[in-house]
């Protein structure tokens, strides 16, 4: 880790009002370079970033930071009415400049502007250099794709030049070109940078890798691959230690049994001598007392050895990682092979028909309308803005969509309430059991959706989709791997492999798509041209 820390955590604990404690007695430090922060979904990574940014206060302990801190939120585009100026974090300065230009002369306006009289021009230029050509900072986030909004937000962080920047899943929704531009930004970053991500390519650019696990923070020198190699080495050593400890325990147990047999034999011999009166009574008593003391001492020594061996096994087991994984059981909607499911038509009139339980990837650059095309397949849904160059229609009634922004959930309602609304008539006990398989357990199902982490929110949205009645005949997934840890992505791939309905997936995650056993890949280009990728 970089020698001089930019963020230091001193025995930090944070508990939510419901008593859940994602951060417990965490101490550690982030260096002045680039640090990737990894950990399983729900472990508290986003919460830790919010604590460092000062948006949440620790329940106990303290956090010290060097200089200014800016956090890029994971769900930054949740409000479509947000302007680009607000997303970039320059709204107040731009508003002050416009007020002065209109004739106002209050001193606080000039204080707010400082030396940033060219902030609007610099902002537009920075957006253009990132591949976003916009005419005005008044443009709203709702007119941008998810990837465009994320890239604009990253640009906003660079414009503010913080001493410490915190990025929460910055590659979510980014296409290949945008990811490369983000990588360029990260490579040239000046100042401390902490990045929460499941994107391995981005994590490979880090100087250090920090892991938040079971409430504790461990920092490893090097990129993700170096961290992974060290953890794998530690796990291999722990497994060897466990095998050795189990072998020692087995030996100690066997020796304890053998010793007990020898003691029992000695006791039987002593009783036989007494019956046969081979020794005088006083001598017999002396021998009995001496033997009992020796046998008691030996039993105690052997019991201690067995207990020590058990402790060694328990210690070795505690070093073995046995993380909970999502267990998803997708329903069988009974889609026959010959049934027409959906039709997608490109701007040039070329038509693609989805028939039976086919699985199709829909790819293309940010902003070309992939999400809009998906929404057209959902009955009675508003697809949003469309220029009509490409369109789609579904021929089945039961269509389920997992949206890119996971906005089908009611943030103010509990997880359980959201799922009950999607599955009316299903017993609460059964829903709780199904939610537990998605790692939404205990008190968590009673928490409001708005208080969940990105990964927890994804699981709640997935449960809402999968547990709905009746089950979806056509499943639409819009960037489903956003906010998922790597083990959860593995489980999602396994589940989708068993799904027998029709599937259309929008994703920029090539590694994920390559594992789905796709029937076809359709690419939507600028201008609405839809072609089949080879």
N, C-alpha and C positions, 0 to 999 in steps of 0.2 A: 504494500500500500504506500502511496505517496507519503513522504515523511511528515509534512506539515498538514494537519487536518483542517478541513473546511467546516465540518459538522462533527460535534462531539455529543454523544448521548450518555448521560449520567444516571444509571439505574432508573430508566424511564418505564413507567407503567401507565397504560391507558385503558379505561373500562367504559363501555357504553352504558347508558341508563338501565338497560335490562340485565346488567351484571356481566355480560360477555366481555372477556378481557383479551383482545388480540395481541396486545403488547404488554409483556410482564417482565419487569426488572431487566430491561435491555440496556446494555452498555456497549459502547463501541464508537468507531469514528470512521468518517469518510474522508478520503484524501482530497487534494486540490486538482487531481486529474479527473479522468472519466471512470465512473464506477457503474457496473451493471448490478442491479438489485434483483435477485431472483428468489423464488419460493413458491410453494403450492398455492393454489387459489384459496382465498379466504384467510391466509395466514397473517395478513395485516400490512402488506406492502404499501398499498395506497393510503392506509391510515397512517403509516409511518411518515410518508411524504407530507401528508397534511399536518402532522405534528411538527415536522421540521420547518414547514412554511409558516407556522404560527396560526393556521386556520383552526386547529384544535389545541386545547391545553392539556398537558399530561395530568393524570390523576395524582402522580407523584414522580419525583425525580426532576431533572431539568435537561434542556437542550441548549447548547451554545453554537452559534453560527458565526462565520467570518464574513461580514459584509451583507449585501442585499440578497434576498432569496426570491425567486420566481418559480411557481409551479405550473406546469402544463397539465390540465385536468384530463382524466381518462375519457370522460363523457362530455367533452367541451361543446359539442354541437347539439346538446339536448334542447336548446331554445332556438328555434329556427328564425325568430325575429331579431336575434343578435346581429349587429352590424359588423362589418369587417374591422372598422376602427375599434370597436369594443373587443372583438376577438384578438386583435393585435395588441391590445392594452394601451392604445394611444388616443382613445376617444376624448379624454379630458383635455389633452393638449390640443388636439384638432379643434375641439369646440371652443377653446379659449382663443385660438388664432382666428377663427371665423367671427367670434364676437368682437375682437379688436378691429378686424377688417370691416365690420359693419358700423364702426364708430365708437364703440365702448372703450373706456379708458381706466377702468378700475385697476388698481395696483395688483390685486391678487391674480388678475388674468395674466399680467406680464410675469409674475412669479411662477405661475403654472407653466408658462411657455419656456422660460429660461432661455437656453440657446437653441431650442428645437423648432425654429421657425420653418425649417424645411422638412418637418417630420412627415407631412403628407406625401411629398415628392419622394422622400427616402423610402417610405413604406411601399408605395406603388412600384418603385424600382426594385426593392427587395423581393416583392411578390413576383415581379416579372422574371427576376433572375432564378426564382424557384419554379418557373414554368406556369405561373398564374397571371395571365394578362387580364387585368380588371381596370375599368375606367374610373371607379369611384370607391372610396372607403365606406360609402353609405350602403353599398350592396349588402344584402342580408345573408346570413349563413344558410337559410333555407333554400337559397338559389344555388348553393354549392353542393357538390357530392361530399360524402364523408371524408374521402381522401383529400380533396381540395381544402376542406375546412381544417383538417389536421395539419397539412403542410403550411397553411396560412398561420395557424397558431404557433408552429415552431418558428416561423419567420418572426412572429411577434416577440417571442422570447429573445431571439438574437438582437432585435431592435432595442430592447430594454437593457441589454448588456448587464445582466445580473452577475454578482460574484459567485452565486450558487444557483444553478438551474436544475430543476427537478422535472423530468419528463416521464409521464405515466402512459405506457403503451403507445409511443409516438408513431409506430408503423401501422397501427390499425387503419384499415381501409386504403392504404397507399398502394398504387400500382407499382410495377417494376421500375419504371422511370423515376417516380416520385421517391421510392425507397433509395435509389441510388443518389438522388439529390440530397435526401436526408443524411445518407452516409457521408457525403461530402461535407455537409454542415458539421456533423459530429467529428470528422477527422480534423477539421480546422478550428474546433471549439477552443476558445480561450476562457479559462476559468474552470471552476469545479462543476462537474456534471454528474448527476445521479439519474440513471435510466432504469425504470421498471419495464421489462419486456420479456416476451416469450420468443422473440425473433432472434434466432441463433446468429444470423449474419450480422445483425446490429450488435449483439453481445460480444461478437468476436473483435469489435473495434475498441473494447474497453481496456483500460489499464489494470483495473482491479475488478473482482467479482465478489459481491457481498450476498450472503444467503440468510434470509430471515426464516427461521424454522423453530416451531414449538416455542415461540416467544423469545428466542435468543438470536443474536446477530453474530455471524462469523464472516470475516473478510479474508479472501484468498487473493494473493497476488497473481495477476495475469487475467487473460480473457476467459470466456466461457469454456472453451475446450481445455484450458489449463485447469480451471476449477473442476470440470467434470472428471478429468484424469485423476486429480487428487482425491476427489470423493470416491471414485471407483477404486482407487488404491486403498483408501481407508476402509471401504466396504469389504474388499477382498481380505484385508488383514483382520477385520472384525469377524468375518466368517471363519477364517482359520483359527482365530482365538476361541470362537464359540465351539468349533469341533474339538479343539484340544481341551477346553473346559468340560465339555460333555464327556469326553473320554476319561478325564481325571475323576469326574463325579462317579462314573460307572465303576472305576477301579476302587474308589473309596467306599462305595456302597457294598461292593463284593467283599472287600476286606473287612468291613463292619459285620457282614453276615457270617463270614468265616470265623472271625474272632468270637462272635456270639455263640457259634457252634462249639468252639473250643472251651469257652467258659461254661456252657451247659454241660459238656462232657466232664469237665473238672468237678462241677457241682454234683453230678451223678456219682462220680468216683468217691467223692467225699462222703456222700450219704451211704454208699456201699461199705466204706471202711468203718463207718460208725456202726452199721448193722452187724458187721463181722467182728467188731470190737478189736481191730488190729492194733489200735493205739489206745492209750488211757484217755479218759474223758477230758482232762485238762489239755493234753496235747492236741486232741481233736478240736477243741474250742479255739486253741491258739492258731492252729492251721486254718480253721474256718474264718476267723476274724482277719487273719493276714490275707487269705485268698480273696475275701470280699472287698477288702481295701484295694488290693491290686486290680481286681476285676472292675471295680467301680472307677478307678483311675483310668484303666484302659478303655472302658466304655466312654468315659468323658472325653478322652483324647480322640478316639475314633469319631465320636459325635461331632467334635469340633472340626475334624478334617472334612467330614461330610458337609457340615454347615458352610465351611469355607469354600468347598467345591461348588456348592449350590450358589453362593454369592458370586463366584467367578462366572458361572453360567449366566446368572441374571445380569451381571455387568456386561458380558459379551453380547447378550441378547439386546440390551438397551442401545448398543452401538449399531445394530442392524436396522436399516431403514425399512419400515413396513408401512408405507403411506397408504391412506385410504384413497381409493380410486372411484371415479364415477362408474356406476353399473347401470347402463341404459338398456331397457327392454322395449324396443319399438313395436307397436301393434302391427298386425297384418291386416291391411285394409281390403284384401281380396281383389286385387286389380288383375283382370285377365290379360293374357299376352296380346290379344288382338284389339283391345279397346283403344280408341283415340282419346288421348288425355289432354293434349294442348297443341296449339299452333302458334309459331313465331314467324313473323313476316318481316323481312328486311326492307330498307328503303328502296331497294331496286326491285322489289316484288318477289324476290326469291323466298320460298316457303319451306319451313322445317316443321315436321309433325312429330310430336312425342307420342309414342304408341306403347301401351302396356307399361310394365315396370322398368322402363328405361331410365338411365341416369345420365344427365347432361350437365356439363360445366359451361357457364356463360362467362366469358372473360372479355377483357378490353381495358383501355386506359380509363383513368378517373374522369368522370363528368360526361361520359358518352350516353348515359341513360340506362345502364344495366338494372339499377334498382327500380326505375320507372317501368321497365319492361316486366319485371317480376310482379310489381303491384297490379299491372293490368290483368294478371292471371287470377287475382283474388276477387271473388264475387263481391259486388257492392263496395269495393274499395276505391278510394280516390287515388289515382296513380300519381298525382302531382303534375308538375309542368312537363309537357311533352310537345315536340314539334311535329309529331305524326310521321316522322320518317321511318320509324320501325314500330311495330305494334304486335300484340299477342292476345290470345284468348284461350280460355280453358273450357273443356267439354265435360268436366266433372263438377259436382257441387261441393265436395268436401276438400277444400284446399287449405293447407296450413302454411303460414309464413313466419319464419324467424327473422325479424327485421334487423338491419345493420345497427340501428341505435337502440334496440331492445325497448322500444317505446310503447309496446302493447300492454305493458304492465302499469298498474295504478300505484304510483310511488307512495301514496298516503295510506294504502291498504296493506295488510299483512300478506306474507307469502301465501299462507293457507287460504285467505279470503280470495286472492287472485286466482288460485287454482280451483277453488270451489266454484267460482263464476264460470270457468271454462268447462267444468265437468259436473254440471248439475245432476243430482241424483246419485252420485257416487258416494258411498259412505266415507265419513271423515277419517275413520280408522284406516281404511284402504288407501286413501290419499296420503295420509301420514307415512304409511309404509312405503309407498312409491317415492315420496319425497326423500325419505331416508336413503334410498338407493341412489339418489342424486346428491347425496351428502348434505341435504337440507334437513337437519335433525333437531329434535328437542326444542329449545327456546327459539332457535333460529326461524322456525316456521311462523312464529308469532311476531317476528320483527317486521317493521315496515320495509317495503322494497327499497325505498329511498335511502335506507341506512346500510344496504348491502354493498359488498365489494363488487368489482367488475365481474369476477368469476362467479360469485354467488348469484349475482343478478342474471348472468347467462344461464345458470342452472335453473333458476326460477322461471325464466322465459322458456327454456327448453321443456320444463315440466308442464307449463301452460299449453305448449304445443302438443306434446306427446300424450298427455293425459286427457286431452279434450275428447268429448263425445259428440258425434261419432268420430272415429279416427280419420285422419287425412288420407285421401287417395293420391294426392299430389303434394309433395313436401318441397317448399321453397326455402332455401337457406341463403341468407345474405351475409357474407363474411362471417361464417360461424366460428372460426378459430380465433377471432378477436377476443382478447382477455382470457384465453384458456392457457393453462400450464401444459407442458409437454405430455405428462401422463394422461391428462384429460382429453387431449387431442387423440391420443392412441385409443382411448375408450370410445370416443365419438366415431372414429374410423371403423372400429369393430362393430358398433351398433348399426351404422349405416350400411355396413356390409350384409347385415341380416335383414334389413328393411326390404319388403317386397312390394312397396308402392312405387310410384314414379317420383323422380327426384331431379330438381334443378338447383345447382349450386353456383352462386357467384362468389368468387374468391380470387385474391391475388397471391395466395399461399400455394405455390407450385408443388412443394413437397406434399402438402395435404391432398391436393387434387390427384397427384400421381398414385395415391394409395386407395382411391375410391372405386377402381374398376369401372371407369366411365365408359358409357356406350358411345358418346360423342362429345366433342368440345366445339361450341359455337363462339365466334369472336365478333363482338360488336365494335365497329370502328366509328370514328367521327364522321358524321354524315348519315348515320343510321344504317350503314351497310353491314349485313349479317352474313358471315361466311363460316364454313365448316373448317376448323383447324385440322391440319394433317400431322 
